[in-house]
Amino acid sequence: MMFLFNGIIFLAGAAILGVAIWVKVDSGSIFGLIEKLENAPEEVTQLLNVAYLLIALGSVLLIIGFLGCCGAMRQSKCMLLTFFIIILLVFIAEVAGALVILVFRPLVDELIAKIGIAAVSTIKMNYGKNPDITGLWNTTMSVLKCCGFHNSSDFVGSPFYEENNHQYPAQCCGGNSTICHPMVVEVTIAGCFPKISQLFADNTVVVVSVALAIAALEICAMTVSMKLFCSLKSRSAFLH
């Protein structure tokens, strides 16, 4: 059972670490887009630290898996106790994080509003003029099948809009041409923020289920490790 639980934890840590490193080095990811936002509020820029947090979490899970497997194989009380303490600390941190999210949930709407202001400002000032920002928005809109942050009106007044006879990016009409006519854009593609919000709403059950599964796995791992630790301690006392 220790090998089973810790094998899953080890693989989960490797997966999280791999994704975190990919997100950090991929300039075309959502983090790259956030990094390019001008006049972004301080809370938004803190999102860039999520990649480092995931790298740390993945590394910790790898260590936990290693300690659990080696502690069981070598029947090391020290390793098992260290494993139990780390799992317990991670579990407490997860519970505390969940409580913080619940308590500060109303602040999320305020933060999203600030992100929207910074995103629209960046589009109006740089889309069509700055290649990096233009490329990031094009990639985001192509992947999510969306247009602008809120809707197509975010592009009104942008360099692209002015240089193309008041027309919109191709992604606002499905990407079938280089530009999008105003008569078509109003009834086709939604904004990126509504798409992301809907994506989170559709997957809330999955996220909660995964979180509960991880919590259950951690509780089982702590229980088995402590049972094995107590068994080894009792046997050691009996032999002496």
N, C-alpha and C positions, 0 to 999 in steps of 0.2 A: 504493500500500500504506500509506503514511503517513496519507493521508486516511481510508482504511478503518479502520485500527487506532484512530486518534485520534477518529474519528467515534463509534466504539463506546464508547471511554473517556469522551468528552464526554457521550453520552447516559446512560451508567451513572452518571456523577457527578450529572447533573441528576435522575435517578430517586432516587438515594440521598439527595440534598439535600432533595428534595420529601417523601420518606417521613419523614426525620428531623424536618423542620419540623412535619409533620402530627402525628407522635408527641408532639412537645414541647408543641404547643398543644391537643391532644385530651385533656381531663381524664378521659375515659372509657376511656383506653387502659390497658394493663397497668402502665405507668409511673405513671399516676394512682393505681392501686390500691396499688402499692408505696409511694408517697409518703404514703398514708394509714395505713400499718401503724404501730401503736404498739409501742414498745420494740424496733424493728427493729435488728438488728446493724449495725455500721458498714459491713461488706462489702456488705450489701444496699442501703444508701442510696447506695453508690457506683454502683449500677446506673443511677441517675438521670442520671449523667454520660454514659451511652451515647449519648443523643440529641445531646449536644454533640459527642461523638466522631464520630458519623455526619455531622453538619453540617460538621465540619472535613474529613472524608474526602471528602464530596461536593464541597466547594469546591476541594480539592486536585485531584481528578479533572477538574473543569471547567478549572482552570488548565493541567493537563497536556495535555488535549485541545486547548486553545487554542494553547499553545506548539507542540505537534506540527504542527498544521495550518498555522499561520502560518509556522513555521520551514521547512516543506516548500515552501509557496507562495512565500515571499520568498527561499528558499534562504539563510537566515540561520544561519551557523555558531554564533553565540552562542545563539540560541533552541534549536537542535538539541542543543547541549551541555547547556544548562540542562534541557531536556526529559529527556535521558538520565540526568542526575544525579538528578533528582526521581524518575523511575521506578525507578532503582536503589535509592534510599533507601526508597521505598515497598515494594519487593520484599523488601529486607532486613528491614524492620519486620514484614512479613507472616510471613516465615520465623521470626523471633524470637518473634512472638506465638503461632505454631503450636507451637513448642517449649515455650513457657511453659505453654500449655494442657495439653500432654502430661505435663509434669513435675508440674504441680500438680493433675492430674485427681483424685487422691484427696481433695483439699480441697473439691471440688464437692459431694460427698455431705454433708459437714459443714455447708457453707453452706446447702444445701437444707433440712437439719434445722432450722437456725436460722430460715429463712424460714417453715417450717411452724409453729414455735412462735409466732412473731410474728403470722402470719396467723390461726391458731386463736384466739389471745388477743384479737385485734381483733374477730373474729366474736362471741365469747362476751360481750364487753363492750359492743359497739356495734351489732351487727346488729339492726335493728328500732327502734333509738333514734336513731342518727345518720343523717340522710337521705343525706349524701354517701357514707358507707361502705356503707350499705344499697344505694344505687343502683349503686355500682361493683361490688359483689358480684353484684347481680342481672344487670347487663349481662354480666359475665364468665361467669356460669353459663348465661345464655341463649345467648351466642355459642358457648361450648364444649360446651354440653349436658352440664353437670356439676353436682355438688352438694357445696358446701363445699370445703375444701382437700384433706383426706384422704378424707372421706366425710360422710354426713349427721350423724354423731355430733358433728361440730364445732359444730352449732347447739344442742346440748343445753346449757341454762343461759343461752342468749342472751335478751335482752329480747323478741325475736320469739317464741321458743319458749315463754317463760313467759306472754306475753300472749295466745297462741293455743292454749291448752289442750294444750301439749306436742306441737304439730304443727310441720311443717317448711315451708320456702318452696316455692312452687309449682314452681320449677325442679327440685326433687328428684323430682318425679313427671312431668316432661315439660312443665310449665307450663300444664296444662289447667284449673287452678283457682287460687284465691288462696292456698290452703294445701295441704299434702300430708299425708295420714294416715300415721302410723307403720307401719301394716301394709303399706303399699304401697312406702314409700321404700327399704326394705332390699333390694329385688330389682330396682330400676329403673336409677337414674342413678349413675354412678361419680363419684369425687372429681375436682376440677379438676387437681390435681397429677398423678395417673395419666394423665389425658387429655393434658396437656401433654407428659409424658414419652413417651407413645406417639406423639404428633405428631412430636417430635424424632427418635425411633427410626425412624419410617416414612420420614422425609425425610433421613436421614443421607447416603444415597447421592447425593441431589440436591445437598445442601450441599457435599459433598466434590467432586462433579463441577464445580459452579460455581466453587469455589475453585481447582481445577486448571485450569479454562478461563481464569480471570482471570490465573493465574500464567503460563500459556502465552502469553496475549495480551501480557502485560508483557514477556516475554522476546523475543517477535517484534518488539514495538515498539522495544525497546532495540537489537536487532540491526539493524533497518532504519534507525533514526535514526543509529546510529554509522556504518553503511555510507554513508549519504548525507553525513554530516559528513566522513568521510574522502575521499569523492569530491570534495566541494566544496573541501576543503583542498588536495588534489592538483591540482585545476584552478587554484586560486588561485596555488599555487606555480609551476605551469607557465607561467601568464600573466606572472608576474613574472620 
